[in-house]
Structures are given as structure tokens and as C-alpha cells.
Amino acid sequence: MSTKEEQEKIELLQGTLDLLILRTLQLGPLHGHAIAKAIEYRSDEVLQVEQGSLYPALHRLIKRRWISVEEGTSENNRRAKFYALTALGKKQLRIETSKWEKLAAAIAQILRPADEEGR
């Protein structure tokens, strides 16, 4: 990775990856590689999900019963684990989305230039 790419890489806040995985699985079951690629694609390649982060997050979400896992065959005709959002995961997605929206609004408020604060 070049220096420019390293400077442009955005680190995810703790828990953000969980939210992104839940949101991605809202569209339907996917295998791990497809989840990572969907997040990258939907973020216009700004967010890069490394396997070292993705799979621990998937295991954490399974443990919390927010997602389930089933063996299947990928589009390349290979065995793969497919992850799906559970009913509990759908509920948690709504909670996490609300928390993220509040956090983003609070940060945006702090970052707003001082001359706009009186408005």
C-alpha cells in the first residue's frame, strides 16, 4: 500500500463494522468475502474490510445471535459459510442505526464552524 493510500484509509470506530455487517446482511445472506466487497462497493471503496477484522466481527455477531451461519456453495462453486440476519439482529440493527445517527449528528455539531453555531 502506498503512503497516499495509507493516508486516505479510514479506520472504523469500534462497533462500526458490526453495524455495517448487519446493514449489509439486511439485503440477504452473503458469504464473508461478499460482505467485505459489498461494504467496499457501497462506500465507494473508502472502507476496506480486512479479513483480520471481518471474521472476528462475524463470530462476535453469531455469539450475540444477531446473525446465523449456514454452509453453502459460493458463486465460484466453492464451499462457503453464508451469514444471515436474525430477527434479533434486525432489532439490533435499528438500535445501532439510531445510536450511529445520534453520534454522527453530535460530531457534526462539534465540527460545524464557529460562525454557524448561532444559527
C-alpha positions as CSV (number, residue, x, y, z in Angstrom):
1,M,0.0,0.0,0.0
2,S,1.4,3.4,-0.9
3,T,1.8,6.3,1.5
4,K,-1.1,8.2,-0.2
5,E,-3.3,5.1,0.2
6,E,-2.3,4.8,3.9
7,Q,-3.2,8.5,4.5
8,E,-6.6,8.0,2.8
9,K,-7.5,4.9,4.7
10,I,-10.2,5.4,7.3
11,E,-10.1,3.5,10.5
12,L,-13.5,2.3,11.7
13,L,-14.7,3.2,15.2
14,Q,-15.2,0.2,17.5
15,G,-18.7,-1.3,16.8
16,T,-19.0,0.4,13.4
17,L,-18.0,-2.8,11.5
18,D,-20.8,-4.7,13.3
19,L,-23.3,-2.1,12.2
20,L,-22.1,-2.2,8.6
21,I,-22.2,-6.0,8.6
22,L,-25.8,-6.0,10.0
23,R,-26.9,-3.4,7.4
24,T,-25.2,-5.4,4.5
25,L,-27.0,-8.6,5.6
26,Q,-30.3,-6.8,5.6
27,L,-30.2,-7.3,1.8
28,G,-30.0,-11.1,2.3
29,P,-27.5,-13.9,3.2
30,L,-23.9,-13.5,2.0
31,H,-20.6,-15.2,2.5
32,G,-17.7,-13.4,4.2
33,H,-15.9,-12.2,1.1
34,A,-19.1,-10.9,-0.4
35,I,-19.9,-9.0,2.8
36,A,-16.5,-7.3,2.6
37,K,-16.8,-6.5,-1.1
38,A,-20.4,-5.1,-0.6
39,I,-19.2,-2.7,2.2
40,E,-16.3,-1.6,0.0
41,Y,-18.5,-1.1,-3.0
42,R,-21.3,0.7,-1.1
43,S,-18.7,3.1,0.4
44,D,-17.1,3.9,-3.0
45,E,-14.0,2.0,-1.9
46,V,-13.4,4.3,1.0
47,L,-13.9,1.5,3.6
48,Q,-11.7,-1.6,3.2
49,V,-12.6,-4.5,5.4
50,E,-9.7,-6.8,6.2
51,Q,-10.2,-10.5,6.9
52,G,-8.5,-10.0,10.3
53,S,-11.3,-7.6,11.3
54,L,-14.2,-9.2,9.4
55,Y,-14.2,-12.8,10.7
56,P,-13.8,-11.9,14.4
57,A,-16.8,-9.5,13.9
58,L,-18.8,-12.2,12.3
59,H,-18.1,-14.6,15.1
60,R,-19.0,-11.9,17.7
61,L,-22.3,-11.3,15.9
62,I,-23.1,-15.1,15.8
63,K,-22.3,-15.3,19.5
64,R,-24.8,-12.4,20.2
65,R,-27.3,-14.3,18.0
66,W,-27.6,-11.2,15.7
67,I,-26.6,-13.3,12.7
68,S,-26.8,-17.0,11.8
69,V,-24.5,-19.1,9.7
70,E,-25.1,-22.0,7.2
71,E,-22.8,-24.0,4.9
72,G,-23.4,-23.5,1.2
73,T,-21.8,-23.1,-2.2
74,S,-20.5,-19.8,-3.4
75,E,-20.9,-18.4,-6.9
76,N,-17.4,-19.9,-7.7
77,N,-18.8,-23.4,-6.8
78,R,-16.8,-23.5,-3.6
79,R,-17.9,-24.4,-0.1
80,A,-18.6,-21.2,1.9
81,K,-20.3,-20.1,5.1
82,F,-23.3,-17.9,4.5
83,Y,-24.3,-15.4,7.1
84,A,-27.9,-14.1,7.6
85,L,-29.5,-11.5,9.7
86,T,-31.7,-13.0,12.5
87,A,-34.9,-11.4,14.0
88,L,-32.8,-10.3,17.0
89,G,-30.2,-8.9,14.5
90,K,-32.9,-6.9,12.7
91,K,-34.0,-5.4,16.0
92,Q,-30.3,-4.6,16.9
93,L,-29.8,-3.0,13.5
94,R,-32.5,-0.5,14.3
95,I,-30.9,0.2,17.7
96,E,-27.4,0.5,16.3
97,T,-28.5,2.7,13.4
98,S,-30.2,5.1,15.8
99,K,-27.1,5.3,18.0
100,W,-24.9,5.9,15.0
101,E,-27.2,8.7,13.7
102,K,-27.1,10.4,17.2
103,L,-23.3,10.1,17.3
104,A,-22.8,11.4,13.8
105,A,-25.1,14.4,14.5
106,A,-23.2,15.2,17.7
107,I,-19.9,15.1,15.9
108,A,-21.2,17.2,13.0
109,Q,-22.4,19.7,15.5
110,I,-19.0,20.0,17.1
111,L,-17.2,20.2,13.7
112,R,-19.5,22.9,12.5
113,P,-17.6,26.2,12.1
114,A,-17.9,28.7,14.9
115,D,-19.7,31.3,12.8
116,E,-22.5,28.8,12.2
117,E,-23.1,28.0,15.8
118,G,-25.5,30.8,16.5
119,R,-27.9,29.6,13.8
